[in-house]
Amino acid sequence: MALQHASPEQLVSILQELNESSTEKRDAALQHLKIWLVSQPHLPNKMDERMLMTFIRGCKHDLNRTKSKLDTYFTMRADAPELFSERDPLNEDVQSMFKTMDVFPVERLTPSGCRVTFHKFRDLDPASFTARACFKFVFMLGDIRLMEEKALSGDVYLFDMKGMTFGHLTRLAMPVLRRMLTCAQDAYPQRLKQIHLFNVPNYIDKLLTLFRSLMKEKMRSRFQVHSGHETLHKQLPPECIPNEYGGTAGEVDVLKDAWKTKIESYRSWFLEQENVKAVEAKRPGKPKHLLQNEIYGWEGSFRKLAID
């Protein structure tokens, strides 16, 4: 599965949106971040240049914001081991996700230059669903995209809610859910443009209320609910929608299997990354883990989801 990148025509408008006015500005930003990483004793002093560029672009060339994201990204790797440790793609919990859920980015970009990611429960038995394994798997996909994506306008998420039950809700352990949302918000450079929930049953209101409570007002305008999947075609082109839903992106099983192969091909990288994380004992100033009660505590504030 190779991710399609922006066409020359799309790239012009995307780079303008990302405040990347020239190759000189791009190269200067990369060099600045490389030097900065070396100067931070608590952070890894080297990082894949492709990942650095994804962070820079995701932060629209705001270098202070990029530094904050990078610091938090490596800190989360240390502070949330349930999400960022033991990420061998051949481990049982990772392999089980291929049986439990279908989660994968679609190959082609939307006309505006967004990447579409599809989500669906494959095994409808709530007992087979583990929030920790699910979120770990999602961040593994995210790390691969950090290396493979180029300039993007943003992200669009599709969630097929068919088969979602209250049993699944009870397994969304709140502390892990909050950690996941904090990582997605503060550690990853995604620019979330739209979330589409479709095939939504009437009784799913409690789930929607939960997620909406974790989103700031700006996000709610990008959060769309569809009773079926037909109305998706008013929002997205067919080449970004799987075949089973009237699109031409490919069959869900084929796309999922292609991403299974891709994730497994990154096995050596994930094993190498096991100890690539922040070391609080070396951090200048106040250790960041002292703030974890604010970030992860039951009384912490989780009412925002990072968007552009």
FENSUL-V617853 format. One record per pair of residues at least 12 apart in sequence whose ideal C-beta (glycine too) atoms are under 7 Angstrom apart, sorted by sequence separation. I is the first residue (numbers start at 0). J is the second residue. If there is no record, write none. Layout:
I/J
I/J
This chain:
104/116
105/117
103/116
231/244
232/245
241/254
54/68
103/117
54/69
101/117
102/118
228/244
207/224
228/245
100/118
101/119
29/48
32/51
100/119
100/120
101/121
100/121
29/51
99/121
29/52
32/55
98/121
99/122
98/122
199/224
199/225
28/55
194/221
199/226
42/70
99/127
193/221
194/222
195/223
196/224
197/225
99/128
192/221
194/223
196/225
198/227
43/73
193/223
195/225
197/227
198/228
31/62
35/66
42/73
197/228
28/60
32/65
100/133
180/213
28/62
102/136
114/148
197/231
102/137
154/189
24/60
96/132
154/190
160/196
195/231
19/56
95/132
96/133
114/151
153/190
154/191
155/192
158/195
160/197
161/198
168/205
102/140
113/151
116/154
118/156
153/191
154/192
155/193
156/194
157/195
158/196
159/197
160/198
168/206
17/56
112/151
113/152
118/157
123/162
125/164
128/167
153/192
159/198
160/199
195/234
92/132
96/136
104/144
112/152
113/153
114/154
115/155
116/156
117/157
118/158
119/159
130/170
160/200
163/203
18/59
19/60
111/152
113/154
116/157
118/159
125/166
130/171
134/175
17/59
18/60
113/155
115/157
120/162
125/167
128/170
130/172
17/60
93/136
120/163
160/203
131/175
138/182
125/170
130/175
134/179
109/155
130/176
141/187
86/135
81/131
82/134
82/135
86/139
83/138
82/138
113/192
221/306
218/304
215/302
213/301
215/303
218/306
213/302
215/304
217/306
212/302
214/304
213/304
53/145
56/150
81/175
50/145
53/148
50/146
82/178
49/146
82/179
9/108
13/112
47/146
79/178
82/182
2/104
3/106
5/108
9/112
79/182
2/106
3/107
3/108
0/106
5/112
75/182
75/186
181/294
191/304
71/185
72/186
191/305
71/186
72/187
191/306
189/305
190/306
178/295
190/307
68/186
143/261
177/295
143/262
184/303
68/188
115/235
181/301
184/304
185/305
174/295
180/301
184/305
143/265
183/305
139/262
115/239
117/241
177/301
180/304
109/235
110/236
109/236
58/188
109/239
139/269
57/188
107/238
57/189
107/239
17/150
57/190
54/188
105/239
53/188
14/150
16/152
13/150
13/151
13/152
10/150
107/248
106/248
105/248
5/149
2/147
4/149
5/150
2/148
101/251
103/254
103/255
101/255
153/307
103/258
97/255
97/259
88/262
89/263
88/263
88/265
89/266
88/266
87/266
88/269
87/269
86/269
87/270
84/273
77/276
76/276
77/277
76/277
77/279
73/276
74/277
73/277
78/288
74/287
78/291
43/275
42/277
41/277
41/278
41/279
41/281
40/281
41/282
40/283
0/257
0/258
0/261
